[in-house]
Amino acid sequence: MSFDRGEPKTFARYRDVVHSSSCQVFSNQRMECRSLLVPVLNQQISPEEPLSLDYGFLMDFPQCFQI
């Protein structure tokens, strides 16, 4: 996964495809991130059978925090 040292982002990895969304930093205590859109084609989603995905944040030191 590549990393741009610009704004922080959230990411989700589903079936080896990484999706990301931008975050806006307001202060060192407040950051807001847009919800991620992870396309799921022709798959039923239910609370009884949730999808498995990896998720997290891309920030200043990505090598320390990514899975």
C-alpha positions as CSV (number, residue, x, y, z in Angstrom):
1,M,0.0,0.0,0.0
2,S,1.5,3.4,-0.9
3,F,1.3,6.4,1.3
4,D,1.1,10.1,0.5
5,R,2.5,12.2,3.3
6,G,-0.4,14.7,2.8
7,E,-3.6,14.5,4.7
8,P,-4.5,11.5,7.0
9,K,-6.9,8.9,5.6
10,T,-8.9,5.9,6.8
11,F,-8.5,2.7,4.8
12,A,-10.2,-0.6,4.5
13,R,-8.8,-3.7,2.8
14,Y,-11.4,-6.1,1.4
15,R,-10.4,-9.1,-0.7
16,D,-6.9,-7.6,-1.2
17,V,-8.3,-4.3,-2.6
18,V,-7.6,-1.1,-0.5
19,H,-10.2,1.6,-0.3
20,S,-9.4,4.9,1.4
21,S,-11.2,8.1,2.4
22,S,-9.8,11.5,3.4
23,C,-9.8,13.0,7.0
24,Q,-9.8,16.6,8.0
25,V,-7.6,17.6,11.0
26,F,-9.0,20.4,13.1
27,S,-6.6,20.3,16.0
28,N,-4.3,17.8,17.7
29,Q,-7.4,16.4,19.5
30,R,-10.0,16.5,16.7
31,M,-10.1,14.8,13.3
32,E,-13.1,14.0,11.2
33,C,-13.1,11.3,8.5
34,R,-15.6,10.5,5.8
35,S,-17.2,7.1,5.8
36,L,-15.6,4.5,3.5
37,L,-17.4,3.1,0.6
38,V,-16.4,-0.6,0.0
39,P,-18.1,-2.0,-3.0
40,V,-19.6,-5.5,-2.5
41,L,-20.9,-7.0,-5.7
42,N,-23.5,-9.8,-5.7
43,Q,-23.0,-10.6,-2.0
44,Q,-25.6,-10.8,0.7
45,I,-24.6,-8.9,3.9
46,S,-26.4,-9.5,7.2
47,P,-25.6,-9.1,10.9
48,E,-25.5,-12.9,11.2
49,E,-22.8,-13.2,8.5
50,P,-20.7,-10.0,8.5
51,L,-17.9,-9.3,6.0
52,S,-14.3,-9.6,7.2
53,L,-12.1,-6.7,6.4
54,D,-9.0,-4.9,7.7
55,Y,-9.3,-1.2,8.5
56,G,-7.3,1.6,10.1
57,F,-5.7,5.0,9.6
58,L,-2.9,6.2,7.3
59,M,-1.1,9.0,9.2
60,D,2.4,10.4,9.5
61,F,4.2,7.1,10.3
62,P,2.4,4.5,8.3
63,Q,5.0,1.7,8.6
64,C,4.5,1.7,12.4
65,F,0.8,1.3,12.4
66,Q,-0.4,-0.7,9.3
67,I,-1.2,-4.4,9.4
